[in-house]
Amino acid sequence: MVATAATSAFLPIASPASDSSGKTLGKVGGSIPANVDARGTSAKSKSSSSGKLRVNANAQAPPKVNGTKVGVIDGPKAEDEETALNHVKNAGLLADGFGSTPEMCKRNLIWVVTKMQVLVDRYPTWGDVVQVDTWVAASGKNGMRRDWLVRDSNTGDILTRATSCWVMMNKETRRLSKIPDEVREEIGGYFVDSPPIVDDDSRKLPKLDDNTADYIRTGLTPRWSDLDVNQHVNNVKYVGWVLESAPLPILETHELAGMTLEYRRECMRDSVLQSLTAVVDKGVGDLANSGFVECQHLLRLEGGGEIVKGRTQWRPKYADRIGSWGELPAESA
């Protein structure tokens, strides 16, 4: 899952007490499509062990497209990306096996993500059964939006919400492309008429540099396993690199509650990157937000080109730790 897989790889899964602050970052931006049931219709995971974190993955689509009924895909998947691919496969549009439709393949077009927002209301705990729902909608004239909703399968409680914007790029020229009419005919019938599940964080992300960043981590390089089929670094890998320069006191005492990433350019297998972080909000003097932290981030090539700009929001793991983590050290991580 975009949120749980990306964040739990660097932070431990929280205990039930981790949300004791009661703070909720953001809100549901739009209504959940009507065909996304509060409890879901997924079958349970094939795993019979009660000691595992199990996932039910649902790909949502309109009930009927061009006279053909389109239902919910059920299956135990552990990644939101797999849920999205299940959605495309169920629609009969998985021409290359990786999300490009038949008409996109004819024109050497691929999808690339431009922006992603994730809000974590509560982390799942060991033994929870998690349900993932996803759907797509139009984004402007030449974009697509994909939303994810992660819930407790037993209670229906929302755990994580995520929204992302995608555009088309020519695989050979590496230039962005308008959506051809033929492709629009393929995918338009599967769009859900629903606002984003997360309100858009339209605040401008400032550019960090050596003078404005509090922490800098250098020499970051991708491994072969970090690359996708187009030889790009997988977008989830960027989350790990962003957190490489996050200050240790925050990582130890806080949990990631929200993240906004804006993707600026491609990162290839031979790239060498730097991760920059600035702590911009320590919640000082605001009792309503005591202990809550906001950071700004930049991933850049060693030559200076911007790869990803981002913003993260952090909340204390435990209420009794608010204010106890003290001042952040001034030196670079």
C-alpha positions in Angstrom: 0.0 0.0 0.0 1.3 3.5 -0.7 0.8 4.6 2.8 1.4 1.5 4.9 4.1 0.0 2.8 6.0 3.2 2.4 5.8 4.4 6.0 6.0 1.2 7.9 9.2 0.3 6.1 10.9 3.1 8.1 8.7 3.4 11.1 7.4 0.6 13.4 3.7 -0.3 13.3 2.1 1.7 16.0 0.4 0.3 19.0 -3.3 1.0 19.6 -2.2 3.9 22.0 -0.3 5.7 19.2 -3.3 7.7 18.2 -4.0 8.9 21.8 -3.6 12.5 20.8 -6.9 12.4 18.9 -5.4 14.7 16.3 -6.6 14.1 12.7 -4.7 15.7 9.9 -6.8 16.7 6.9 -10.3 15.5 6.2 -12.1 13.4 3.6 -12.2 15.7 0.7 -15.1 14.1 -1.2 -17.7 11.5 -0.8 -16.7 7.8 -1.1 -18.1 6.3 -4.3 -21.4 4.6 -3.6 -20.2 1.2 -4.6 -17.5 1.2 -1.9 -19.3 -0.5 0.9 -18.4 0.5 4.5 -17.4 -3.1 5.4 -16.5 -4.2 1.9 -17.3 -7.4 0.1 -13.8 -9.0 0.0 -13.1 -12.5 0.9 -10.7 -13.0 3.8 -7.0 -13.5 3.1 -6.0 -17.1 2.3 -3.7 -17.0 5.4 -5.3 -18.8 8.3 -2.9 -17.3 10.9 -4.5 -14.7 13.2 -1.0 -13.3 13.9 -0.5 -11.6 10.5 -1.5 -8.3 9.1 -3.9 -9.4 6.3 -5.1 -7.3 3.4 -8.3 -7.4 1.3 -7.8 -5.5 -1.9 -10.8 -4.1 -3.8 -10.7 -2.3 -7.2 -13.8 -0.2 -7.6 -15.5 0.6 -10.9 -18.9 1.9 -12.0 -21.6 -0.9 -11.8 -22.0 -0.9 -15.6 -19.9 0.3 -18.5 -21.1 0.2 -22.1 -23.8 -2.2 -21.0 -21.4 -4.6 -19.3 -21.5 -5.1 -15.6 -18.3 -4.4 -13.8 -18.0 -5.6 -10.3 -15.6 -5.5 -7.4 -12.3 -7.3 -7.6 -11.5 -9.3 -4.5 -8.1 -10.7 -3.6 -5.5 -10.7 -0.8 -3.0 -8.1 -2.0 -0.4 -6.3 0.1 0.2 -3.3 -2.1 -2.0 -0.5 -3.3 -0.1 -0.6 -6.6 -1.4 -4.2 -7.0 -4.9 -3.1 -6.2 -4.7 -0.5 -8.9 -3.4 -3.0 -11.4 -6.2 -5.4 -10.5 -8.6 -2.6 -11.3 -7.1 -2.1 -14.8 -7.0 -5.8 -15.4 -10.6 -6.3 -14.5 -11.5 -3.6 -17.0 -9.6 -5.5 -19.7 -7.1 -2.7 -20.3 -3.9 -4.3 -19.0 -2.4 -4.6 -22.4 1.3 -4.6 -21.3 0.8 -6.0 -17.9 1.7 -2.8 -16.2 -1.1 -0.3 -16.6 -0.9 0.8 -20.3 -4.0 0.3 -22.4 -3.8 -1.2 -25.9 -4.1 2.3 -27.5 -1.4 3.6 -25.1 0.9 0.8 -26.2 0.4 1.6 -29.8 1.6 5.2 -29.1 4.4 4.3 -26.6 2.6 6.1 -23.8 2.9 5.4 -20.1 1.5 6.8 -17.0 3.7 8.9 -14.7 2.7 10.3 -11.3 3.0 14.0 -10.7 1.6 14.4 -7.2 0.7 12.2 -4.3 -1.0 13.0 -0.9 -1.3 10.5 1.9 -3.0 11.0 5.3 -2.7 8.3 8.0 -5.5 8.5 10.5 -4.4 5.4 12.4 -1.9 2.7 11.8 -3.1 -0.9 11.7 -1.9 -3.3 14.4 -0.7 -6.9 14.4 -3.6 -9.2 13.5 -5.8 -6.6 11.8 -7.5 -7.4 8.5 -7.1 -4.4 6.2 -9.3 -3.6 3.2 -8.0 -1.5 0.3 -10.4 0.2 -2.1 -9.3 2.2 -5.2 -11.0 4.1 -8.0 -10.1 6.6 -10.7 -11.4 9.9 -11.9 -10.5 12.6 -14.4 -8.0 15.3 -13.3 -8.3 18.4 -15.4 -8.2 18.0 -19.2 -5.2 15.7 -19.6 -4.8 13.9 -16.3 -6.1 11.1 -14.2 -6.6 10.9 -10.5 -6.4 7.6 -8.5 -7.6 7.5 -4.9 -7.1 4.8 -2.3 -9.0 4.2 0.9 -7.6 1.8 3.5 -10.0 0.6 6.3 -10.3 -1.9 9.1 -12.1 -4.7 7.4 -14.0 -5.6 10.7 -15.1 -2.1 11.8 -15.0 -0.1 8.6 -12.9 2.5 10.4 -10.7 4.6 8.0 -7.0 4.0 8.5 -5.4 5.8 5.5 -6.5 7.9 2.6 -4.4 8.7 -0.4 -4.9 10.6 -3.7 -2.6 10.9 -6.7 -2.5 12.7 -10.0 -1.1 11.0 -13.2 -0.3 12.2 -16.7 0.9 10.5 -19.9 4.4 10.5 -21.1 5.9 9.2 -24.4 8.3 6.4 -23.4 10.7 7.2 -26.2 10.8 11.0 -26.3 10.2 11.3 -22.5 7.9 14.2 -23.2 4.5 14.7 -21.6 1.5 13.9 -23.9 -2.1 14.9 -24.1 -4.6 12.0 -23.7 -5.4 10.8 -27.2 -9.1 10.5 -28.0 -8.7 6.8 -28.6 -7.2 6.3 -25.1 -9.9 8.6 -23.6 -12.5 6.3 -25.0 -10.8 3.3 -23.4 -10.6 4.7 -19.9 -13.3 7.4 -19.7 -16.1 4.9 -18.9 -14.3 3.8 -15.8 -13.9 7.2 -14.2 -15.9 7.8 -11.0 -17.6 11.2 -10.6 -16.3 11.9 -7.1 -14.1 14.6 -5.5 -10.7 13.6 -4.2 -10.7 11.5 -1.0 -8.2 14.0 0.4 -8.5 17.8 0.2 -5.8 19.2 -2.1 -2.9 20.7 -0.2 -2.2 23.6 -2.6 0.4 25.3 -0.4 3.5 26.0 -2.4 6.5 23.9 -1.6 9.5 26.2 -1.2 12.8 25.2 -2.7 15.4 24.0 -0.1 19.1 24.6 -0.5 22.3 24.1 1.5 21.5 27.3 3.4 17.8 26.7 4.3 18.0 22.9 5.0 18.6 21.7 8.6 19.6 18.2 7.6 21.3 16.9 4.4 22.0 13.3 3.5 24.2 12.7 0.4 25.3 9.8 -1.8 21.9 8.1 -2.2 21.8 5.7 -5.1 19.1 3.3 -6.4 19.5 -0.4 -6.4 18.3 -2.7 -9.2 15.3 -3.7 -7.1 14.3 0.0 -6.8 13.6 0.3 -10.6 10.3 -0.3 -12.3 9.8 -1.8 -15.8 10.6 1.6 -17.4 13.9 1.8 -15.6 12.6 4.6 -13.3 13.1 4.5 -9.6 9.8 3.4 -8.1 7.9 6.3 -6.6 7.6 4.5 -3.2 11.4 4.5 -3.0 11.4 8.3 -2.8 9.6 8.1 0.5 12.5 6.3 2.0 15.0 8.7 0.6 13.0 11.6 2.0 13.1 10.1 5.4 16.9 9.5 5.2 17.4 13.2 6.1 14.6 13.4 8.7 16.0 14.2 12.2 16.4 11.1 14.4 14.5 12.7 17.4 11.4 13.0 15.3 11.7 9.5 13.9 12.1 8.1 17.4 9.2 9.9 19.1 6.8 10.7 16.3 4.9 8.8 13.6 4.3 10.0 10.1 0.7 11.3 9.8 0.7 13.0 6.4 2.8 13.4 3.3 2.6 15.4 0.1 5.0 14.7 -2.7 5.4 16.6 -6.0 7.4 14.7 -8.6 9.5 16.9 -10.8 11.7 14.7 -13.0 12.8 11.2 -13.6 15.3 9.4 -11.5 17.3 6.7 -13.3 19.4 3.8 -12.2 22.7 5.8 -12.4 21.5 8.8 -10.5 23.1 10.0 -7.3 20.9 12.0 -5.0 20.9 14.2 -2.0 18.1 14.4 0.6 17.4 17.7 2.3 15.0 18.4 5.2 14.0 21.6 7.0 11.9 21.5 10.2 9.4 24.3 9.8 6.9 23.8 12.6 7.6 22.4 16.1 4.1 23.2 17.5 5.7 25.5 20.0 3.2 27.9 21.6 0.2 26.2 20.1 -1.5 24.0 22.8 -3.9 22.6 20.2 -1.0 21.3 18.1 1.5 20.7 20.9 4.1 18.2 19.8 3.1 18.2 16.1 5.8 18.8 13.6 5.9 19.7 10.0 8.9 19.3 7.7 9.8 20.3 4.2 11.9 18.1 1.9 13.8 18.1 -1.3 15.4 15.2 -3.3 17.9 16.5 -5.8 20.5 15.2 -8.1 24.1 15.9 -7.1 24.2 18.2 -10.1 21.3 20.2 -8.6 18.3 19.1 -10.6 15.1 18.7 -8.5 13.6 15.2 -8.4 10.9 15.5 -5.7 9.7 18.3 -3.4 7.7 17.3 -0.4 6.1 18.1 3.0 5.5 15.7 5.9 3.4 16.0 9.0 4.3 14.2 12.2 2.3 13.5 15.4 3.7 12.2 18.8 3.5 8.4 19.1 2.4 8.7 22.8 0.6 11.6 24.5 2.9 11.5 27.5 5.9 12.2 25.3 4.6 15.5 24.0 7.3 18.1 24.7 9.8 15.6 26.0 11.9 15.2 22.9 13.4 18.6 23.4 15.3 20.7 21.0 16.5 19.2 17.7 20.3 19.1 17.3 21.7 21.8 15.0 24.1 19.5 13.1 23.3 17.7 10.0 22.1 14.1 10.2 
